[in-house]
Amino acid sequence: MNYEIIHQIADHLLLNADNITAYGLYTGKAGVALALFESSRFLHDNAMEDVAFSILQESLIRKTDDIGFENGLSGVGYALTYLIQQKFVDADFDEIFSEQHKTITEGLCVIDKHPDKLLAVSKAIYFLSSVQKLGKTDKQINDIVSKIFKGMELYLSLQFFDWLNIRYVNNKLLVLQTFAAYLKLVHFSGYADFSRSLLSDYAALYRTGTMMSSLSIGYYLGTIIKRHNLLQYEDVAFNNMEKGMKDACHNFLALPGKIDAMSMLEACGKARGEVIRAAIPHETSNIHDIIRTLCPAQAPYAYKGGLARYLIYLLGKGNTLT
């Protein structure tokens, strides 16, 4: 790792931290705090760690009813649980986040009554699973996780049922992206009660050749079938990986997509991961070139796809954080 470029990027984030007006994980202060905490440990910089803690505090005291993962409370909670688990923050989760946790769980408890919002909050499972990993498992969390998964499964089952209908009008690419997101959530959370019939329906359709292949679906389906010994779907996972790897236009992916694709391929021993790595700004690049290459104009410092995310990648944490 290039010490100098990591230091430059971290300093650039520090200088611009006051310009970040959002507070969430993907585009706000919580994501920047994550990157700065990791940088401070790598650089052995206590002053940077103090600033990271102050930025985290700003995101924690923000008042909002948004329980979403990308920009709301569950994303901030996810950042907090990660920092506690990695011993960046010596704190009691309940003492710091109990009020926000209550707001999140109260909103998610009735999510089955609002199916139009269910897909939008499904990533909250990352937060809930992280809370469970702190040893705070309770029936309410299990019930919420089950409701979200069952809602996603119902939606996907209906899409697959009508897939071959000539009158099917939904965006098939978005449906497959939702299925990939579902598999990733099952993988991350270790959820064991996932729908076997949904996998069967998907596999039957995929084998007809009417579905495009997906690297993400192949990878996460592969991890699930190995964990649960569902060997009848090995061909579906393998072909998705092989064809998805060839078909993916990785140079058109945003930074998080490139990092995810590279990580999946390298985890499977695929050399193509190096090709994708070459499409990510090199750590010896000039910081201004890096900003021009990867940073979205609306959130150049963000965890979603800006400097904070690039720092996480350089520090080798791209596989650890979602």
DRENZA-390362 format. One record per residue (C-alpha): x, y, z. Coordinates in pm, whole numbers, padded with zeros to 5 digits, always signed. Layout:
% DRENZA-390362
XYZ;...
//
This chain:
% DRENZA-390362
+00000+00000+00000;+00118+00349-00084;+00149+00535+00246;+00176+00875+00080;-00138+00856-00136;-00344+00721+00157;-00221+01012+00367;-00305+01260+00088;-00656+01128+00038;-00726+01113+00411;-00601+01470+00453;-00819+01578+00160;-01121+01424+00334;-01030+01601+00657;-01004+01938+00482;-01343+01895+00320;-01532+01727+00603;-01714+02048+00695;-01852+02071+00340;-02036+01740+00377;-02392+01825+00473;-02546+01475+00464;-02512+01246+00766;-02577+00896+00635;-02352+00609+00528;-02347+00631+00148;-02328+01007+00090;-02267+01156+00432;-02054+01184+00742;-02098+00826+00868;-01924+00683+00560;-01645+00942+00577;-01594+00861+00946;-01549+00491+00857;-01278+00574+00603;-01097+00809+00841;-01102+00561+01129;-00945+00294+00906;-00691+00546+00774;-00597+00664+01123;-00519+00308+01229;-00306+00245+00920;-00123+00579+00956;-00098+00562+01338;-00250+00910+01347;-00429+00984+01675;-00534+01333+01566;-00707+01188+01260;-00884+00935+01481;-01012+01218+01702;-01156+01397+01399;-01313+01074+01276;-01480+01033+01614;-01615+01389+01600;-01758+01329+01253;-01917+01006+01371;-02074+01191+01664;-02231+01439+01423;-02401+01156+01236;-02515+00993+01561;-02686+01301+01705;-02873+01384+01385;-03251+01368+01424;-03433+01198+01135;-03721+00962+01067;-03539+00808+00768;-03471+00446+00866;-03309+00354+00534;-02961+00210+00491;-02811+00435+00225;-02877+00772+00387;-03076+00698+00701;-03048+00560+01053;-02982+00194+00973;-02674+00289+00769;-02541+00503+01054;-02610+00213+01291;-02424-00024+01061;-02120+00205+01068;-02137+00219+01447;-02160-00159+01489;-01862-00206+01256;-01652+00044+01451;-01742-00125+01780;-01664-00472+01640;-01328-00353+01505;-01250-00181+01838;-01225+00168+01693;-01491+00281+01939;-01507+00160+02299;-01876+00210+02362;-02198+00039+02457;-02423+00014+02153;-02746+00038+02354;-02625+00342+02543;-02538+00532+02225;-02795+00410+01974;-03096+00276+02165;-03331+00557+02064;-03237+00530+01696;-03254+00151+01713;-03608+00175+01849;-03706+00410+01564;-03564+00164+01309;-03728-00146+01453;-04065+00026+01501;-04062+00130+01136;-03954-00212+01011;-04200-00405+01229;-04486-00287+01008;-04300-00300+00676;-04512-00595+00562;-04809-00356+00562;-04625-00130+00316;-04505-00362+00038;-04429-00066-00187;-04153+00037+00055;-04017-00306+00141;-03756-00335-00135;-03629+00015-00058;-03549-00075+00304;-03426-00431+00246;-03063-00329+00300;-03151-00261+00664;-03076-00633+00705;-02707-00540+00695;-02762-00330+01007;-02983-00585+01184;-02736-00867+01116;-02451-00652+01246;-02646-00588+01565;-02691-00963+01605;-02316-01008+01568;-02273-00784+01872;-02458-01054+02066;-02787-00864+02080;-03007-01118+01912;-03375-01099+02002;-03702-01228+01861;-03801-00886+01727;-03493-00864+01504;-03545-01219+01381;-03908-01143+01299;-03817-00826+01107;-03546-01003+00907;-03792-01280+00823;-04058-01027+00711;-03815-00851+00478;-03688-01174+00324;-04039-01312+00277;-04147-00987+00113;-03854-00999-00128;-03925-01365-00201;-04291-01295-00278;-04197-01014-00516;-03934-01224-00696;-04159-01531-00714;-04427-01326-00889;-04171-01188-01134;-04035-01533-01218;-04388-01674-01255;-04468-01422-01528;-04118-01411-01679;-04205-01587-02004;-04538-01414-02051;-04530-01202-02368;-04721-00933-02181;-04455-00907-01908;-04380-00535-01870;-04138-00503-01577;-03771-00422-01624;-03604-00764-01624;-03259-00621-01553;-03387-00455-01236;-03555-00779-01130;-03227-00970-01169;-03044-00698-00976;-03301-00737-00698;-03244-01114-00701;-02867-01059-00679;-02922-00818-00385;-03144-01081-00220;-02876-01350-00252;-02611-01114-00116;-02828-01041+00188;-02881-01414+00248;-02504-01464+00222;-02417-01173+00455;-02678-01248+00720;-02646-01626+00718;-03026-01648+00685;-03108-02019+00672;-03483-02006+00603;-03453-01867+00251;-03698-01993-00010;-03574-02311-00177;-03864-02290-00421;-03744-01944-00532;-03403-02090-00617;-03573-02373-00804;-03788-02129-01004;-03487-01917-01091;-03275-02218-01191;-03549-02355-01417;-03581-02022-01598;-03206-01972-01625;-03160-02314-01782;-03407-02221-02057;-03165-01954-02173;-03415-01672-02124;-03215-01492-01853;-02894-01300-01887;-02603-01420-01673;-02482-01227-01372;-02148-01242-01196;-02309-01139-00866;-02586-01399-00889;-02333-01669-00974;-02101-01580-00687;-02359-01546-00410;-02566-01840-00530;-02244-02043-00525;-02170-01952-00162;-02525-02037-00058;-02542-02375-00231;-02207-02475-00080;-02317-02373+00269;-02648-02560+00241;-02537-02848+00016;-02775-02758-00268;-02556-02918-00530;-02837-02941-00787;-02776-02573-00867;-02399-02594-00917;-02431-02562-01295;-02644-02248-01260;-02392-02080-01030;-02095-02184-01246;-02248-02068-01574;-02354-01736-01424;-01997-01679-01308;-01835-01779-01635;-02075-01600-01870;-02124-01305-01638;-01749-01256-01620;-01721-01248-01999;-02024-01030-02060;-01982-00769-01788;-01864-00429-01912;-01656-00360-01606;-01518-00030-01732;-01872+00109-01717;-01925+00006-01355;-01907+00264-01079;-01628+00221-00826;-01827+00003-00578;-01928-00227-00863;-01568-00261-00980;-01449-00340-00627;-01726-00596-00575;-01660-00764-00911;-01287-00777-00848;-01338-00922-00500;-01576-01193-00623;-01346-01299-00905;-01034-01305-00690;-01218-01501-00419;-01281-01765-00684;-00924-01755-00814;-01022-01584-01140;-00742-01387-01306;-00996-01146-01457;-00997-00975-01117;-00666-00819-01214;-00828-00674-01527;-01089-00501-01314;-00823-00387-01069;-00651-00213-01361;-00973-00018-01425;-00961+00127-01071;-00741+00436-01025;-00392+00323-00928;-00272+00412-00583;+00028+00592-00732;-00201+00827-00926;-00209+01197-00850;-00491+01275-00607;-00648+01524-00847;-00649+01259-01123;-00814+01017-00882;-01086+01269-00799;-01153+01339-01167;-01162+00967-01250;-01389+00823-00986;-01568+01088-00786;-01933+01162-00864;-01994+01534-00890;-02277+01528-00639;-02083+01346-00364;-01707+01342-00439;-01604+01242-00087;-01874+00983-00024;-01859+00620+00077;-02100+00535-00203;-01844+00591-00477;-01608+00874-00385;-01285+00920-00194;-01411+00748+00121;-01487+00431-00075;-01152+00448-00255;-00971+00476+00079;-01154+00169+00208;-01040-00016-00106;-00676+00094-00073;-00674-00014+00291;-00787-00364+00196;-01132-00340+00353;-01337-00361+00034;-01441-00718+00115;-01524-00644+00477;-01765-00355+00437;-02075-00369+00220;
//
